[in-house]
Amino acid sequence: MDLQKTILNQYVLLNGKPTLKKISEDTGIQITRVFRLFNGSTMKLSEYQIFNKKVKEKMGLTDGIEAIAFECSLRLSPEAIKDLELFLKRKLETWKLIQVQKSATSGTLTA
């Protein structure tokens, strides 16, 4: 799934399947443009940034992790940055394993 579809799906899930009008009002993007985006028109970077910001706000995230990562890249040693990268990769792998385990468990429960 490409970034555009991902961000639009996240937005819809987090906002309870809003109407095109509500999406337009929330994002400030014209309703006809919102319609075209949801029907496959290529998203502009500025539109992606708007949807991304709305998704992060809804999830209670601000640009915290990005800002911290950027500051780390400026101030920490290359070894410390590699340690952080490894830690984040491990967290992600753990999450993936849990998801596989959940889907395997739920698959055996249905008969």
C-alpha beads as a LAMMPS data file, in Angstrom:
LAMMPS data file: protein, C-alpha beads

111 atoms
110 bonds

1 atom types
1 bond types

-500.0 500.0 xlo xhi
-500.0 500.0 ylo yhi
-500.0 500.0 zlo zhi

Masses

1 110.0

Atoms # bond

1 1 1 0.000 0.000 0.000
2 1 1 1.439 3.370 -0.898
3 1 1 1.755 6.316 1.473
4 1 1 -1.273 8.126 0.097
5 1 1 -3.622 5.200 0.629
6 1 1 -2.131 4.529 4.039
7 1 1 -2.605 8.068 5.336
8 1 1 -6.142 8.299 3.947
9 1 1 -7.092 4.954 5.506
10 1 1 -5.622 5.998 8.856
11 1 1 -7.493 9.300 8.718
12 1 1 -10.815 7.580 7.957
13 1 1 -10.336 4.959 10.690
14 1 1 -9.401 7.520 13.321
15 1 1 -12.301 9.828 12.450
16 1 1 -15.077 7.247 12.215
17 1 1 -15.666 7.272 8.455
18 1 1 -16.375 10.997 8.060
19 1 1 -18.197 12.453 5.087
20 1 1 -16.310 14.242 2.331
21 1 1 -17.747 17.506 3.633
22 1 1 -16.429 16.857 7.154
23 1 1 -13.017 15.898 5.791
24 1 1 -12.959 19.087 3.740
25 1 1 -13.894 21.220 6.744
26 1 1 -11.356 19.484 8.984
27 1 1 -8.442 19.683 6.544
28 1 1 -9.203 22.897 4.701
29 1 1 -8.941 21.052 1.388
30 1 1 -11.754 21.733 -1.109
31 1 1 -14.441 19.051 -1.133
32 1 1 -13.978 18.322 -4.842
33 1 1 -10.262 17.801 -4.254
34 1 1 -10.978 15.498 -1.285
35 1 1 -13.284 13.483 -3.562
36 1 1 -10.547 13.171 -6.176
37 1 1 -7.949 12.154 -3.580
38 1 1 -10.170 9.373 -2.269
39 1 1 -10.726 8.214 -5.834
40 1 1 -7.069 7.835 -6.743
41 1 1 -5.885 11.307 -7.762
42 1 1 -2.251 11.867 -6.855
43 1 1 -1.851 13.725 -3.591
44 1 1 0.306 16.838 -3.363
45 1 1 2.951 16.963 -0.657
46 1 1 1.088 19.767 1.124
47 1 1 -2.090 17.640 1.181
48 1 1 -0.172 14.660 2.543
49 1 1 1.276 16.865 5.272
50 1 1 -2.211 18.076 6.235
51 1 1 -3.584 14.533 6.522
52 1 1 -0.448 13.346 8.321
53 1 1 -0.742 16.178 10.848
54 1 1 -4.429 15.396 11.462
55 1 1 -3.679 11.698 11.973
56 1 1 -0.894 12.455 14.437
57 1 1 -3.099 14.899 16.339
58 1 1 -5.880 12.333 16.561
59 1 1 -3.424 9.713 17.839
60 1 1 -2.134 12.126 20.455
61 1 1 1.220 12.385 18.734
62 1 1 2.865 15.582 17.736
63 1 1 6.110 15.759 15.861
64 1 1 7.748 14.506 19.038
65 1 1 9.534 11.441 17.751
66 1 1 10.665 13.175 14.564
67 1 1 11.907 16.190 16.503
68 1 1 13.757 13.993 18.994
69 1 1 15.287 11.901 16.209
70 1 1 16.464 15.036 14.438
71 1 1 18.017 16.442 17.613
72 1 1 19.696 13.092 18.283
73 1 1 21.143 13.125 14.772
74 1 1 22.654 16.527 15.472
75 1 1 24.025 15.885 18.947
76 1 1 24.734 12.194 19.528
77 1 1 27.654 10.117 18.369
78 1 1 27.184 7.749 15.425
79 1 1 27.403 4.796 17.831
80 1 1 24.622 6.185 20.030
81 1 1 22.455 6.771 16.967
82 1 1 23.033 3.166 15.842
83 1 1 21.999 1.959 19.316
84 1 1 18.755 3.930 19.090
85 1 1 18.093 2.626 15.590
86 1 1 18.635 -0.956 16.761
87 1 1 16.302 -0.429 19.727
88 1 1 13.534 0.912 17.476
89 1 1 13.973 -1.952 15.022
90 1 1 13.670 -4.455 17.879
91 1 1 10.480 -2.768 19.089
92 1 1 9.025 -2.972 15.604
93 1 1 10.001 -6.621 15.197
94 1 1 8.427 -7.445 18.558
95 1 1 5.223 -5.733 17.454
96 1 1 5.234 -7.703 14.180
97 1 1 5.678 -10.995 16.028
98 1 1 2.787 -10.158 18.337
99 1 1 0.591 -9.368 15.322
100 1 1 1.455 -12.697 13.684
101 1 1 0.727 -14.501 16.936
102 1 1 -2.617 -12.720 17.313
103 1 1 -3.684 -13.551 13.767
104 1 1 -2.639 -17.182 14.233
105 1 1 -4.586 -17.394 17.490
106 1 1 -7.699 -15.774 16.073
107 1 1 -7.507 -18.005 13.000
108 1 1 -7.651 -21.167 15.100
109 1 1 -10.623 -19.954 17.118
110 1 1 -12.981 -19.727 14.152
111 1 1 -14.518 -23.000 13.089

Bonds

1 1 1 2
2 1 2 3
3 1 3 4
4 1 4 5
5 1 5 6
6 1 6 7
7 1 7 8
8 1 8 9
9 1 9 10
10 1 10 11
11 1 11 12
12 1 12 13
13 1 13 14
14 1 14 15
15 1 15 16
16 1 16 17
17 1 17 18
18 1 18 19
19 1 19 20
20 1 20 21
21 1 21 22
22 1 22 23
23 1 23 24
24 1 24 25
25 1 25 26
26 1 26 27
27 1 27 28
28 1 28 29
29 1 29 30
30 1 30 31
31 1 31 32
32 1 32 33
33 1 33 34
34 1 34 35
35 1 35 36
36 1 36 37
37 1 37 38
38 1 38 39
39 1 39 40
40 1 40 41
41 1 41 42
42 1 42 43
43 1 43 44
44 1 44 45
45 1 45 46
46 1 46 47
47 1 47 48
48 1 48 49
49 1 49 50
50 1 50 51
51 1 51 52
52 1 52 53
53 1 53 54
54 1 54 55
55 1 55 56
56 1 56 57
57 1 57 58
58 1 58 59
59 1 59 60
60 1 60 61
61 1 61 62
62 1 62 63
63 1 63 64
64 1 64 65
65 1 65 66
66 1 66 67
67 1 67 68
68 1 68 69
69 1 69 70
70 1 70 71
71 1 71 72
72 1 72 73
73 1 73 74
74 1 74 75
75 1 75 76
76 1 76 77
77 1 77 78
78 1 78 79
79 1 79 80
80 1 80 81
81 1 81 82
82 1 82 83
83 1 83 84
84 1 84 85
85 1 85 86
86 1 86 87
87 1 87 88
88 1 88 89
89 1 89 90
90 1 90 91
91 1 91 92
92 1 92 93
93 1 93 94
94 1 94 95
95 1 95 96
96 1 96 97
97 1 97 98
98 1 98 99
99 1 99 100
100 1 100 101
101 1 101 102
102 1 102 103
103 1 103 104
104 1 104 105
105 1 105 106
106 1 106 107
107 1 107 108
108 1 108 109
109 1 109 110
110 1 110 111
